Amino acid sequence: MTDFRTLTHVEGLELTGGPGRFRVLRESPRGLLLEICYPAGVASPEHSHDHDSFVYVLSGELTGTIDGEPVRLGPGDTAVHPRGVPHTVAAVTDGRWLEFKAPAPEVGRVLR
């Protein structure tokens, strides 16, 4: 496993409320598994991807939108951000989740 890296942007857009952090757990040409953490109050602006993202919440509470519809997730909850669909993510409390992206994007292109 790699060490956590600071996360300030998603798809070239700046997070609000401060930085998050992420680490790459596994990657292959077909998929990328990340662990992502947002402190309470951190949020991603509305964005979309050219891949599907599958989210599994480990801890904390997240809110957001998927194609304009509100979503609220807690530990054990899952969501899918389909390719090309606008979505947001915000940490209500300190949040930690696994995110699987398929097909695998270049990490530096989608997160920094």
C-alpha positions in Angstrom: 0.0 0.0 0.0 1.1 3.5 -0.6 1.1 6.4 1.8 -1.7 8.9 1.8 -1.4 11.9 -0.5 -3.0 15.3 -0.1 -6.1 15.8 -2.2 -7.0 19.3 -3.3 -8.7 18.9 -6.7 -11.0 16.4 -8.4 -11.2 16.5 -12.2 -9.3 19.8 -12.1 -11.8 21.4 -9.8 -10.8 22.6 -6.3 -12.3 21.0 -3.2 -14.1 23.4 -0.9 -13.6 23.5 2.9 -10.0 22.4 2.7 -8.0 19.4 1.5 -8.8 15.7 1.7 -6.4 12.8 1.3 -6.2 9.6 -0.7 -4.1 6.6 -1.4 -4.0 4.0 -4.2 -4.7 0.6 -2.8 -4.6 -1.4 -6.0 -4.5 -0.7 -9.7 -4.6 -2.5 -13.0 -5.4 -1.4 -16.6 -9.0 -2.3 -15.9 -9.6 -0.6 -12.5 -8.2 1.6 -9.8 -9.1 1.1 -6.0 -8.6 4.2 -3.8 -9.1 5.0 -0.2 -10.4 8.6 0.2 -10.8 10.6 3.3 -12.5 14.0 3.7 -12.6 15.8 7.0 -16.0 17.2 8.1 -16.9 20.2 5.9 -14.8 19.2 2.9 -16.7 18.9 -0.4 -16.1 18.3 -4.1 -17.7 20.6 -6.6 -20.1 19.1 -9.2 -18.1 17.1 -11.6 -18.3 14.0 -13.8 -15.8 11.4 -15.0 -15.1 9.4 -18.1 -15.3 6.2 -16.0 -17.7 4.6 -13.5 -16.9 5.2 -9.7 -18.2 2.7 -7.2 -18.2 4.1 -3.6 -18.3 2.0 -0.4 -18.4 4.1 2.9 -16.1 2.8 5.7 -16.8 5.5 8.3 -18.5 8.9 8.7 -21.4 10.5 6.9 -21.4 11.8 3.4 -24.0 13.7 1.4 -24.1 14.7 -2.2 -25.9 14.5 -5.4 -26.0 12.1 -8.4 -27.5 13.6 -11.5 -29.2 16.3 -9.3 -30.8 13.8 -6.9 -29.7 14.0 -3.2 -27.8 11.1 -1.7 -26.9 10.5 2.0 -24.4 7.7 2.8 -23.1 6.2 6.1 -20.9 3.2 7.0 -21.7 0.2 4.8 -23.6 2.2 2.2 -22.7 2.2 -1.5 -23.3 4.4 -4.5 -22.3 4.5 -8.1 -21.2 7.7 -9.9 -21.9 6.5 -13.5 -19.6 7.7 -16.4 -20.6 11.2 -17.5 -23.1 11.8 -14.8 -22.6 15.0 -12.7 -22.2 14.4 -9.0 -21.0 15.9 -5.7 -19.6 14.5 -2.4 -19.5 16.3 1.0 -18.4 15.1 4.4 -20.9 15.8 7.1 -18.6 14.2 9.6 -15.0 12.9 9.0 -15.6 10.5 6.1 -13.5 7.6 4.8 -14.5 5.4 1.8 -13.2 3.0 -0.8 -13.7 4.1 -4.4 -13.2 1.7 -7.4 -12.9 3.4 -10.8 -13.3 1.4 -14.0 -11.8 1.6 -16.4 -8.7 2.8 -14.6 -8.0 6.5 -15.1 -4.6 8.1 -14.6 -4.6 9.1 -10.9 -2.9 12.5 -11.6 -5.5 13.3 -14.2 -8.5 12.9 -11.9 -7.0 13.6 -8.4 -4.3 15.9 -7.2 
